[in-house]
Amino acid sequence: MKAIRVHQLGGPEALVLEDIPTPTPSRGEALVKVAAAGVNFLDVYQRTGRYPLLLPFTLGMEGAGTVESLGPDTQIAGIAPGARVAWAMHLGSFAEYAVVPATKLVPVPAGIDDRSAAAAMLQGMTAHYLCETTYPVKSGETALIHAGAGGTGLLLIQMCKRRGARVLTTVSTPEKAELARGAGADEVILYTQTDFSAEARRLTDGKGVHVVYDSVGKTTFDGSLACLRPRGYLVLFGAASGAVPPVDPMVLAQKGSLFLTRPSLANYAAERGELLQRAGDVLGWIANGELKLRMEHVYPLADVAQAHRDLESRQTTGKLVLVI
């Protein structure tokens, strides 16, 4: 089968399309014929070594397809040969076939195609845990969402609005601002033209926001802290601009007894019941039209390096998807 392999860490050129043996599922695993896979910054972190993995490895942390076979004595409700499934947080989806623990697979509703299912899993469940669990934003509260025109940002705006929150978001261009407004953002801040922290303060009459959902990291961290109200939450869930330097906890006290957390989807979908609930909500909302996906680019598997270049340029909007 064909797969995207990484033999040495580096830039997009480290992504190599090659033929490798089709894997065989062991006990508790399923072999899935992959139809589509999502492209994420997590892949970049793994490719460059920020998140170390044993070399060589097959890239790709989410996908959708059809169960080909199950390993010995593997019995999971709804997971059987022929079933359409999706998954996230398991390596190996940039390939024609992937072996995935059966407990990580979720059924795909009939009304959702494979590309949409692959596009929704990681970013959709991330947005879900952020505003439903990490900081469950409430009606009447104000949230600031960075990178509001990105895949996660567009979904998170919609989910926060679904919960009744007022949403401020940051983007880099007027075109991205229109996308964020289309997703429901109440106020859009062009951070390339305006100090987002000062503007967030102005838009809240100097009080500050209740929560900042920050996937950018290094370049936004200080400003994110500065625009929080006392006892506000900074939810740092990514580092698109680089890692945040070490933080003296006393800074949190000085700025108003703030809360800082660095969550990960792996810890918010570790139990199968929680995984099914999050994925079920996300896929269900897409199926009934409550949640809109934006897939800006769809690439063939062989063009994965270009997908990574486009993603790292931070000029893309919505979700990038590979078709296998």
Secondary structure, DSSP 8 states (H G I E B T S, - for coil): -EEEEESS-SSGGGEEEEE-------TTEEEEEEEEEEE-HHHHHHHHTSS---SSEE--SEEEEEEEEE-TT--BTTB-TT-EEEEES-S--SBSEEEEEGGG-EE--TTS-HHHHHHHHHHHHHHHHIIIIIS---TT-EEEESSTTBHHHHHHHHHHHHTT-EEEEEESSHHHHHHHHHTT-SEEEETTTS-HHHHHHHHTTTS-EEEEEESS-TTTHHHHHHTEEEEEEEEE---TT-------THHHHHTTS-EEE---HHHHS-SHHHHHHHHHHHHHHHHTTSS---EEEEEEGGGHHHHHHHHHTT---BEEEEE-
